Every structure is written in structure tokens, then in C-alpha cells.
Amino acid sequence: MRYLPPLCLALLTGLLLGGCASQTTQPAQFSGYLADYSQLQPATSATGAPVLRWISPQFSNARYTTVYVEKPSFYPQPAASDQVSAQTLENVRDYLHQALIRELQGRMTVVNEPTMDSLVLRSAITSVTVSTEGLKAYEVIPVALVLAAATTAAGTRDRDSAIFIEMEALDGRTSTPVLRVVRKGHGLTLENSSTQLTLDDLKPVLDVWARDARDFQPGPR
């Protein structure tokens, strides 16, 4: 077995931990749900959170009279863990769907089936992670809904929860993407490695995402 020299190991560790602690999704964390990530640019959401976003030059809110919100999917398929149960993942998906509908219907007519004049919003939860606070060491390759690795010695540390999402809006007439967003959010801190992640730990993040979808303004076109 080959071993890395101490200096190389230290540099590699710094890069991994620095990337994980970032406020935005890193390229290595892209799931493949979106067809194209090359045009994503750093931007700021309506609530001031950092995101990666692409907006088509042809996009205009005025073109659409209704919005159809697809139920969020998981991409890739979730793998439950000791700290993140399959039921919690389903609860998170259902809550996000309802939160998006709740917020968007205050701005547009939400329909049960898309029409030619609809903006179609589709999304995927691409990762739910729990990481050791301070170490920020969790798996990002491949991106999956997994409990992050942590050492036995760190089992009693507080743990940070995070959730990643990739979203796009399609033109109902042409099915052409007009908007893509990739972002991550931080949930509540869990007490230790035995604490179960629940929907309540992620609700604040999901509510912010829904409000940002409602208040998004692309600017004049």
C-alpha cells in the first residue's frame, strides 16, 4: 500500500475540509440531475443566500400565467442511515413540495397539470448529510444521501446537518429550461451521532428555499 507524505496529506485534508465547509455546492458535489452545469454562476438568492444560478436570456416572469410544481425527486436514490431514516427523507420531500406550492400560490396560479402558459418547476434533493461539527468531514463523491463518515472518537461531538438541491424551471410550451439553480442549506445542529435527524431540523432551510422561489426576480428582459 502506498502512503502519502505528511505534507501532501495535510494539503489534501485542507482542500477537502475547505470544500465541505463552503456555503455553495462544489462541482464535485453536482449530482448529474441537471443536463448542464457549465453556465452556472455565483449569485445571491432573494434572502441573501449564496447560490449557483443560470437564467436564460429569454426568461421573463411575464410570459407565464401559471406555475406547475412537480413533486421533488431524489437523485440519486436515497440510502437511509442510522441517523437519517427513509421516513425522514420522505417527510422532507413532501414538506418541500407543499412549501413551494404554499409560497408560489401567493404570487402565481398553481395548477395541477401544466399548460402551454405554465412555468414548470422541477427539483431534486441530491444529498442530505450529517457532519461532525468542526471537522466538516463528510462524503461528497459520489453525491448520495448518506450519513457522513466520522471517527469513533468524534462520536460525541455536535453534528451539522446539510441538504443539497438542484432545481430548474421549464417553459411549458417548449419544455426548454429557462432557469437552473444549485444550492445547499444548513439545518439545525444535532447533539451527537446518536441523535436522529428529523424534518424539524431541516424545516427552516426548506421554508427559506420556498420563499426564495416565490420572491425570485430575474431582472428586466
Steps between C-alpha positions, in 0.01 A plus 500: 500500500625847411493777760484874439780711645382703804510830309289364215256347744463829685437692177246245381317510831489879491351497152235246593397672820502843340277380218254337736472813708412713198165677497430387143499163330840409360540352149596163647159499672296546181273197471439481127129580540533813288601458138748789505699662781746693284307828503433518873633817660523614863196705595296605801149382581217732602584435866868571444628141491778402257387278213616384159258611229442526127221704341412479132518836319145426379356448847232740624245449778244688294485217247339260744155518654523178701760281667506122530710364788618144450548298815873510579689183421810343650806482281663261545264271686534547876689266727372526855742484790497460876461877539293584191201269458307427181188645664679827573608527137142449383376757751757750375396448138128534578554811710712670235234431237225652713718796604570586136130484414407703809741781420459509122121511509530837667664627183370286211219258432618151589350234272469122531601445140735716291364699210660681209522813714645330807839522656589146603713476813685172552755421766706225658638459849849378421651457844417509869807489721593506864857604575710528813500862613843653469637221280250549216605165359225330303476308177445699183618256231278350382223731611245288684258520789732345752609557855843658494794303629628599843756352735399313813683755710282776354175320574398739775567819303214717383409429140398738225224403256490613139276445202574553130253573222510547124208676333398607153205678347372396159289685248166320487466555127841378389630303804818705464690584820490871580647497851732272697601529865733290714523571871560358844352585835595434859250350741508498877794356692453150637625422848711195409527195276204334673259786432255430221458759227134604470294716269497774763880525476474589130170694493669843532710428190204372299290804592776735385533316170125528441499873579795555267309325222205731562705821513740426215536796264709442185523867416383672180500303177 
